[in-house]
Amino acid sequence: MTGAAKAGTAKTGAPKLRGNPWAVLATLSLGFFMTLLDMTIVNIAIPDVMRSLHAGLDQVMWMVSGYTLVLAALLVTSARLGDMKGQRTLFAAGTALFTLASAACGLATGPTTLIAARVVQGLGAALLTPQTMALIVATFPAARRGTALGIWGSVAGVATLSGPTLGGLIVSTVGWRWVFFVNIPVGLLVLALTFRWVPDLRTGRAHRLDLTGVLLSGAALTGLTFALMEGDRYSWNPGIWTLAAASLALGALFLRHQARRQDAEPLIPFALFTDRGFTVMTALMGAIGAALIGAVLPLSLFLQQQLGLSAIHAGLALAPSPLVSLLVSPYAGRLSDRIGGRRVLLAGLLSFGTGLTAAILLATPGAHALTLTAPLMLMGLGTGCMIAPLSTEAMRNVPPQLAGAASGVNNTVRQLGSVLGAAATAALMAAGSTPLAGLHLAMALPVVLLAIAAGALVMPSRRHPTHAPTPGNKPETASCYAE
């Protein structure tokens, strides 16, 4: 437990678990898992939602897109708001908003109300997500931070992979509305544990919000995310390309604006990128986010469309991957602390790539679902070894005063990677000469991405010192307090 957390416990006479690092980690991970699961769990419910709400495919797809769009666009801004208002406050507010929006989704009587509720859900997820990493960095001492971030990072992979399994089980048993209703008890539990166990760590300094940066980054990320998600639907017409170009131009303006504000609390401190480890690992987060989406979606479609499995049976067939990942991830985090995260990460890249390559070769019209079990287990082993060290290595040299900004950048890049992976997967599936050929083509993309990631990982690097604090981000030690 950090000094701040200990001080808070002694000061308030709170319960024994208040400020306990592992209790804090469990609470944050549960909230993080809930928001990431909602990115993939709803996909398998789309046919049932269309029938129940008499909605068209375009309308129901916005049930997925609206959530992702708001989440990706607001992560950087939410990270800075956490620095200003307190990470626990933003985490609790995001959890409450997400829970209320989940109830509204489950009660939706038409596609418009469902889409609106999903947008609010995305806002709640955006508020809470970047606070999780920042709170972990503030709560855990350096010696145990690698294991903690490894467990936290593994949640992303498990949530992404387990979505189809849990979604299929829920939709096939109690109906699609419970895909959302299940978040209500979980969200209430997270809220209760947040105020009971998570200390309110803040700094004594006043923070300022860069409103110009917020507007520029929000517009750039919204436009780019929309173009990537909707490009295939609109056949990549000139309007989509114009939107993408305009978004990139706004992104360039945002970076120029940030360069001028490096001594005045920027949204993105450029000091983060002086460490090659943070830069490379953040880029790998985007690539691996794209690879995970690019693997799960085609495999799920293959099981249902080519082998004729129901939603629940397809979900169960995919279950070996998240189960193995869940078992491996804690050990991968510990191993990263002992032998170095890069070695564990490289092993994960090779394992996932090998498993996915085997799945491509075995995904034939005469295949049986069980023939994919071994490749899926290899993919799960790879996910557990990839995701766990990523956050550990990315945050290894990041000082606590930059943890909020680093979390915002990490999560934004991962989210954009997932969006780009989904867009590329859809385009490749449509480009195949037959549906099966399209699925094979789409599954080959993650293999290529992982090969590139492995190449970047083994490139020799020069050692960099840990970050010196930037003028706008001075060290904050004695001024921390825990409520």
Protein Blocks (a to p, Z undefined) as FASTA:
>chain_A
ZZklmmmmmmnopafkgopaklmmmmmmmmmmmmmmmmmmmmmmmmmmmmmnopafklmm
mmmmmmmmmmmmmmmmmmmmmmmnopklmmmmmmmmmmmmmmmmmmpcbfklmmmmmmmm
mmmmmmmmmmmmmmmmmmpcfklmmmmmmmmmmmmmmmmmmmmmmmmmmmmmnojklmmm
mmmmmmmmmmmmmmmmmccdddfbdcdddfklmmmmmmmmmmmmmmmmmmmmnoopaklm
mmmmmmmmmmmmmmmmmmmmmmnopabdfklmmpmklmmmmmmmmmmmmmmmmmmmmmmm
mmmmmnopafklmmmmmmmmmmmmmmmmmmmmmmmmmnopklmmmmmmmmmmmmmmmmmm
mmcfkbcfklmmmmmmmmmmmmmmmmmmmmmmmmmmmcfklmmmmmmmmmmmmmmmmmmm
mmmmmmmmmmpmbfklmmmmmmmmmmmmmmmmmmmmmpccdddddddddfklccdfklpc
cZZ
